[in-house]
Amino acid sequence: MDAATFLLLIQRKAGGAADIRDPLTAAKDFLATSGETAEGVALREVLRTLETGNGTFREADIWLFSRERLQLIAALIEAEHLDLYSRGEWDEFR
């Protein structure tokens, strides 16, 4: 499914996006401390998909994440749709 559909499913499960001032930095911080966990690996894949526009999301992917991480992903998807970050800022997730 595309990011918009994935976002709707996330919002249903997590209650919407968290009020995160800088979701990309929050994601980087999480990956710096938990990047090797299953949740970290899955988050990195979501970030790659958002950055490149290549790939899709699966409904089953939602179950890989905690509620807090789902809210972060929702904030990241919204930031991507609003073009809050340059392509260069997303580049490290390729």
C-alpha positions as CSV (number, residue, x, y, z in Angstrom):
1,M,0.0,0.0,0.0
2,D,1.1,3.6,-0.5
3,A,2.2,5.9,2.3
4,A,-1.1,7.7,2.6
5,T,-3.0,4.4,3.1
6,F,-0.4,3.3,5.6
7,L,-0.7,6.6,7.5
8,L,-4.5,6.0,7.8
9,L,-3.9,2.6,9.3
10,I,-1.3,3.9,11.6
11,Q,-3.5,6.7,12.8
12,R,-6.2,4.2,13.6
13,K,-3.9,2.0,15.6
14,A,-1.7,4.7,17.3
15,G,-4.2,7.6,17.6
16,G,-2.5,9.8,15.0
17,A,0.9,11.5,14.8
18,A,2.8,12.5,17.9
19,D,3.4,16.2,18.4
20,I,7.1,15.9,17.5
21,R,8.8,19.2,16.6
22,D,11.5,17.4,14.4
23,P,10.4,13.9,13.5
24,L,13.5,13.1,11.3
25,T,15.8,14.0,14.2
26,A,13.7,12.0,16.6
27,A,14.0,9.0,14.2
28,K,17.8,9.4,13.9
29,D,18.0,9.6,17.7
30,F,16.0,6.4,18.1
31,L,18.1,4.6,15.5
32,A,21.3,5.8,17.2
33,T,20.3,4.0,20.4
34,S,18.0,1.2,19.1
35,G,18.9,0.8,15.4
36,E,19.9,-2.8,15.7
37,T,16.6,-3.9,17.3
38,A,13.8,-5.4,15.1
39,E,11.9,-2.2,15.5
40,G,14.9,-0.1,14.5
41,V,15.5,-2.2,11.4
42,A,11.9,-1.9,10.5
43,L,11.9,1.9,11.1
44,R,15.0,2.2,8.9
45,E,13.1,0.4,6.1
46,V,10.1,2.8,6.4
47,L,12.5,5.7,6.2
48,R,14.1,4.3,3.1
49,T,10.8,3.9,1.5
50,L,9.8,7.5,2.4
51,E,13.1,8.9,1.1
52,T,13.2,7.1,-2.2
53,G,9.5,6.8,-2.9
54,N,10.3,3.2,-4.0
55,G,8.6,0.4,-2.2
56,T,5.3,-0.1,-0.5
57,F,4.1,-0.7,3.0
58,R,2.3,-3.8,4.2
59,E,-0.5,-3.8,6.8
60,A,1.5,-6.5,8.7
61,D,4.3,-3.9,9.0
62,I,2.2,-2.0,11.5
63,W,2.5,-4.8,14.1
64,L,6.3,-4.4,14.1
65,F,6.1,-1.1,15.9
66,S,5.2,0.2,19.4
67,R,2.5,2.8,19.7
68,E,5.2,5.5,20.2
69,R,7.1,4.4,17.1
70,L,3.8,4.4,15.1
71,Q,3.2,7.9,16.1
72,L,6.7,8.9,15.0
73,I,6.2,7.2,11.6
74,A,2.9,9.1,11.2
75,A,4.8,12.3,11.9
76,L,7.5,11.3,9.4
77,I,4.9,10.5,6.7
78,E,3.2,13.8,7.3
79,A,6.5,15.6,7.1
80,E,7.4,13.9,3.9
81,H,4.0,14.9,2.3
82,L,4.5,18.5,3.4
83,D,8.1,18.5,2.1
84,L,9.4,19.7,5.5
85,Y,12.8,18.1,4.7
86,S,15.0,18.3,1.7
87,R,16.0,15.2,-0.2
88,G,19.5,15.6,1.2
89,E,18.1,15.3,4.7
90,W,16.5,12.0,3.9
91,D,19.6,10.7,2.0
92,E,21.3,8.9,4.9
93,F,18.5,6.3,4.9
94,R,19.2,5.0,1.4
